[in-house]
Amino acid sequence: MHVTCTYLSISHKSLSPFPVVTFSKQVCTDRTGHAEAVEVVFDPAKTSYEKLARLFFETHDFTQLNRQGPDIGKQYRSAVFYLGEEQKKTAVELIKALKQKGFAVKTEITKATKFWPAELYHQDYYTKTGKLPYCHVYRKIF
């Protein structure tokens, strides 16, 4: 499984008037409609989309609206960007299971559009800065 984990942004074409998007100058203004996200590339012969989606829910706080920990704004919302109806169905089913467990899920489910990589200084952020992740901790839920 190859996972690209860097600070990236995904576009909502209907909400973004910007032809080119930069994380620091535009996305952080909380006015572009973009979300801080990661692009995950995986081999379905080695792992399933459902397994990755479960991991997504188990490594962030999907009950917070427009924030993750101390990071506040719509760009920090919990969101699943799906590529096809099967991925959408899986995300909907997982959210349903979380709600049945009593969680107040705030995760949005949106069709993926153009993917915008963040500036280079955001790539491999924790490696470059030596900082530790502060709002993503694994917890077994499913």
Beta strands, then each sheet from edge to edge (+ up, - down):
strand 1: 8-10
strand 2: 35-37
strand 3: 67-68
strand 4: 71-72
strand 5: 79-82
strand 6: 108-111
strand 7: 115-117
sheet 1: 2+ 1- 7+
sheet 2: 3+ 4-
sheet 3: 5+ 6+
end
